[in-house]
Amino acid sequence: MAGEKRFSDLQRMLEHAGWRLVRIRGSHHCFAKPGETLLSIPVHQGKVKPYYVRQIEKIIQGD
């Protein structure tokens, strides 16, 4: 099971999978990829909660 991760690690994973950071509003970092729904990730103190880590891993594996 995935645990809390550093945002910088997840950002690198997403960018490698073709996602790009399109905006930051407060603590929410939004990523976009052509043909996909906008992905919004809340980041607090440089970390991402396990729920979001699991969701991101599922999205990347589905690509």
C-alpha positions as CSV (number, residue, x, y, z in Angstrom):
1,M,0.0,0.0,0.0
2,A,1.2,3.5,-0.8
3,G,2.1,5.9,2.0
4,E,2.5,9.6,2.1
5,K,5.0,10.8,-0.5
6,R,6.9,14.0,-1.3
7,F,5.2,16.1,-3.9
8,S,8.4,16.5,-5.9
9,D,8.5,12.7,-6.4
10,L,4.9,12.5,-7.6
11,Q,5.4,15.5,-9.9
12,R,8.3,13.7,-11.5
13,M,6.2,10.6,-12.0
14,L,3.3,12.5,-13.5
15,E,5.6,14.5,-15.9
16,H,7.3,11.3,-17.0
17,A,3.8,9.9,-17.8
18,G,3.0,12.9,-19.9
19,W,1.1,15.1,-17.4
20,R,2.1,18.7,-17.0
21,L,1.5,21.2,-14.2
22,V,-0.9,23.9,-15.5
23,R,-1.7,25.9,-12.4
24,I,-1.4,26.2,-8.6
25,R,-4.2,27.6,-6.6
26,G,-3.4,27.7,-2.9
27,S,-2.4,24.2,-1.9
28,H,-3.9,22.5,-5.0
29,H,-1.6,21.7,-7.9
30,C,-3.4,21.0,-11.1
31,F,-2.0,18.7,-13.8
32,A,-3.4,18.3,-17.4
33,K,-2.8,15.7,-20.1
34,P,-4.6,15.7,-23.5
35,G,-7.6,13.5,-23.5
36,E,-7.7,13.2,-19.7
37,T,-9.7,15.0,-16.9
38,L,-7.8,17.7,-15.0
39,L,-6.1,16.2,-12.0
40,S,-6.0,18.3,-8.8
41,I,-3.6,17.3,-6.0
42,P,-3.6,19.0,-2.6
43,V,-0.1,19.5,-1.2
44,H,0.6,20.3,2.4
45,Q,4.1,20.9,3.8
46,G,5.5,19.3,0.6
47,K,3.7,16.0,1.1
48,V,0.7,14.3,-0.5
49,K,-1.7,12.1,1.5
50,P,-1.8,8.3,0.8
51,Y,-5.3,8.4,-0.8
52,Y,-4.0,10.8,-3.5
53,V,-0.8,8.8,-4.0
54,R,-2.9,5.6,-4.6
55,Q,-5.2,7.5,-7.1
56,I,-2.2,8.9,-9.0
57,E,-0.5,5.5,-9.2
58,K,-3.8,4.0,-10.6
59,I,-4.0,6.8,-13.2
60,I,-0.4,6.3,-14.3
61,Q,-0.7,2.6,-14.5
62,G,-3.9,3.0,-16.7
63,D,-2.0,5.2,-19.2
